[in-house]
């Protein structure tokens, strides 16, 4: 589904160069649930932005669902992103003046889908997250956990090839966080590919595989639980040290 090879990303100002990603190479298979962890400044956000076609990169290659995205122009990237990727954000990013139905509908309108198909997708997505009965409610009438479920429904309605989740439980209490993770696991069990960035090792353990970033590289990768807890050693920063 996702194949990155030797990706480099450099942020430049007049005074400094910051190497956010240094020869980052990783892959995510179709139908996998992968957690990406690492300390602040390790490159997690930059990786997610590049994976979501929100940022470009200096060197390396990125193949998404069989297509090399390096040569796409802005319009092509936007169209490909809208069709292939669903985003789940920490801050939900719901439009407060729109009800749940219309919030889920917004990205579908950009794809110019027929109204009947949009209605079917919206209802199906809201049923999946257990909120079909509240589709006329506004976001402010919901709890934080329910708002995140709406954000997940919005991503699912586009029937993406891959879901990218950026700290999806970061604004939730522990009980709501586990409910959202239960939902993501159900969606994954139905066949979805999910890449989740998280600081929480307990949540990372619930993914099939953990990829730990350090200094813009993969420092450790493991299929066993608890991989995100293990501090990478210096020698590990250039290679994968644990693969079951």
N, C-alpha and C positions, 0 to 999 in steps of 0.2 A: 504493500500500500504506500509506504513512505520509505524512500531510500536516499539518505544524505551521505555524500562522500567528500571529505576534506573541505568542509565549508569553513570559509573565513569571513568574518564580519568585523570591520574596523569603523569606529566612530571618530571623526576628526573635528578638532576645533583649531583656532589659530595657534594655540599654545600646546596642545596635547593630542596624542593618538591613544585611543583605548581599544585594545583588542578584545572584543566581546566574545568571539568564537575563534578558536585556533585549531584548524584542521579537524573539525568535528565530523565524525563519521558514525552514523547509527541507522538502523532500519526498524521498521514496524510492519509486521505481517498483517495481511488481511484478516480481520476478526480478532486481533489482539487487544488486550487492555494493558496499557503500559503507563507506569507512573514515572515522571521525571522529577528528580529531587536535586538538592544542592543548596549551599549557603547563598546568601545575598551576594550578587556580583559574579556568580558562577556561570551565567549565560542562559539561565532558564527562560527568562522573558524574551531574550533575543531569539533563542531557538524557536519558541512558540510563535513569535511574529513572522519568522521566516517560514516555518511550517505552514502557517496560515496565509501565506502570500501577502502579508502586510508590509514586509520589508524585503529589500533585495540583499544580495551578498556580493562580496568582491571576487572570491574564487571558490572553486569546488562545483559539485553538481547536486541537483535535487530533482528526483523523479517522484512524482505523485500520481498514484493510480495509473502507472505506465506511461506518463507523459513528462518529458523533461521541461521544467517550467522556467529555466534560465533565460530562454529567448523570448518570453512572452512580453508584450507591451502592457501598459497600464490597463487598457480596456480589456485585453485578453485575460489578464490576471484577475480583474474584478469579476468577469463572467465565470471563469474557471473556479474561483473561490466561492462564488455564490452557489454554484452547482455541486461542488465536491466537498465543501467543508462546512461543518456546523460549529458555531462558537458558543461556549458556555462561560460567562464571565463571573468573576467574584462579586461584582457590583450589580449583577442582574441586567442592567442596561435596558430596563423596560421603559416605555414611553408613558408617563404618568397620566396623561389625558386620554389615553386609549384603553378600552377594555381588553380583557385577555384575548378574545377572538381577534381583535384588530392588531394587537401586539404580535401575535403569531403570524398574522396575514402580511405584515409589512415586507419581509424579505421575499415572500412569494409574489407580491405585486411587481417587484423589480424584475422578476423572471417572466412576467407577462403570461402567467398561467391562466387558463380559462377559469371563470368564477366557480363553476361546478367542481372542478378539480381542486381548487383552493379550499372550498368548503369541506370537501371530503378529507383533505390532508389535515386541516386545522382540527376538525372534530376527532380524527383518529389520533393525532398527537396529544390533544388535551385529555382524551380518554386514557392514553398510555400513562400519563402522569397523574391521573385521578382527579382532574379538575374540569371535566366536561360540563358538570352541573353549574360551574361558576364562570362560564365563558363571558358573561355580560358584566362581571365585576371589574372594578378598577384595581390596579396594583396596590393602591393604598389600603384597600379593604382586605388584603391578604397578609398572612404572616411572612416572615423572611423565608422560611422553608418553602412555602407555597409559591412565593415569587420566583425562587430559584427553579422550582418545577415548571413554572411557565417559561422561563428562559430555556430550559431543556426541551420543552415542547416546541418552542420556536425553532430550535436547532433541528429537531427531529422532523418537523414538517417539510423541510427542504429535501428530505431523504438523502442526506449527504453520504459520501463514501467514508468520511472520517469525522469524528467529533473531537474537537480540541477544547479541553476544560482548563481554565486558568484559575487555580485556587477556588474551585467551585463551592467549597464549604467555608471559605475564609470569613464570611460575615455572619455565620450561623452558630448557634450554640451547639453543644455536643450532641444533643438528642436529634435536632434537626439535621445536623451534619451526617449522622448515621442514616437517617431516612433518605437523604439525597444520595448517599453512597449505595444504599440498597437499591434505589431506582437505577443508578448507573450500572450496577451489576446485572440487574434484570435486562436492561437495554443491551448490554454486552452479551448476555446469554442468548439473546435473540439474534446475534450475529454482527452487532455494530463494532467497528474499530474505534477505540477510544485512546487518546493520549492526554494524560492529566498531569499538570504541573502542581505540585503540592509541597508545603513545608512540613506537613504532618506525617511522621513515620507510621503511625497507626493506620492512616488512610492509605498510605503507599503500599502497605502490606496486603491490602485487599486487591491490588492489581495483580495480573499474572506475572509481570516482570517489572523490576525496578532498574532505572538507568540514573546513575548519580553523576552529576556534572561538577567539575572543579576547574576553575581557570579557563573556561571556554572549551573544555574537552570532556569526553567520557572518561571518568575516573574509575567507575566500577559498574558492572552490570551483573544482575543475578536473577535467576528464576525462583529462588527460594525466598521465604518470608523473612522480613527483617533486614533485607539488603540495604535499605536506605539508612539504617542506623549505623552501619559500619563506616568508620572514618577511613577514607582512602589513604594509603601510604604513598610516599613520593614516587616510588617505582611504579605505582599503579596508574599514574596519570597519563601514561602513554599507551596503555593497553588494557584489555579486559582481563580482570583477575579472577573472576568467579563465574562460571557458567555451568549450570546443572545439565 
